[in-house]
Amino acid sequence: MPPSPPVPEPSTDPRDVEPQATEPTTIERARRLTDAVTRLRRALRSSIRTEYPWESLPMAQVELLQTLAAAPLRVGELAARQRLAPNTVSGLVGKLLDAGFVDRQADPGDRRTARIALTPAGRRQLDDWQRAHERRIAGALDTLSAADRDAVMQALPALENLARALADPPA
């Protein structure tokens, strides 16, 4: 019986190794999540304005109203919480003052400064904005399969944790 041919040694050259499916990198995952969040925000913003034409507040103003819903704050405190320049926040506050959604109150701790507070009209506007978004998202969720709805809801705690991590990065 003739001898069998020798079995070649496995190659150690990386060019000879067949590519295998790999897990996405953290950057690839972040890119995908960034894209999804951006598309969600854009879709929500445009659909709300189409379905609810009264909704004309820019998101930056809505975010200020949301922050003020907890307690009145000075412009500098608002700027720090929103991570915006104080002059940007002053401009946004001016527009909200003109609309009657906020007012200035004397700061009991420092009479030289004022705190910005939500007015009843501002609270109504914020509540209307929140309800409109809730209805829009509920309607969109109803169009998903039960499995997709469940996946979205199961992801919420992790997304909330991610939001906190982005808001309060480690020192």
Secondary structure as the mmCIF struct_conf table of DSSP 4:
data_model
#
loop_
_struct_conf.conf_type_id
_struct_conf.id
_struct_conf.beg_label_comp_id
_struct_conf.beg_label_asym_id
_struct_conf.beg_label_seq_id
_struct_conf.end_label_comp_id
_struct_conf.end_label_asym_id
_struct_conf.end_label_seq_id
HELX_LH_PP_P HELX_LH_PP_P1 PRO A 2 SER A 11
HELX_RH_3T_P HELX_RH_3T_P1 PRO A 14 ASP A 16
BEND BEND1 VAL A 17 VAL A 17
HELX_LH_PP_P HELX_LH_PP_P2 GLU A 18 PRO A 19
HELX_LH_PP_P HELX_LH_PP_P3 GLU A 23 THR A 25
HELX_RH_AL_P HELX_RH_AL_P1 THR A 26 GLU A 51
TURN_TY1_P TURN_TY1_P1 PRO A 53 TRP A 54
HELX_RH_AL_P HELX_RH_AL_P2 MET A 59 LEU A 68
TURN_TY1_P TURN_TY1_P2 ALA A 69 ALA A 70
STRN STRN1 LEU A 73 LEU A 73
HELX_RH_AL_P HELX_RH_AL_P3 VAL A 75 GLN A 82
TURN_TY1_P TURN_TY1_P3 ARG A 83 ARG A 83
HELX_RH_AL_P HELX_RH_AL_P4 PRO A 86 ALA A 99
TURN_TY1_P TURN_TY1_P4 GLY A 100 GLY A 100
BEND BEND2 PHE A 101 PHE A 101
STRN STRN2 VAL A 102 ASP A 107
TURN_TY1_P TURN_TY1_P5 PRO A 108 GLY A 109
STRN STRN3 ASP A 110 LEU A 118
HELX_RH_AL_P HELX_RH_AL_P5 PRO A 120 THR A 143
BEND BEND3 LEU A 144 LEU A 144
HELX_RH_AL_P HELX_RH_AL_P6 ALA A 146 ALA A 167
BEND BEND4 ASP A 168 ASP A 168
#
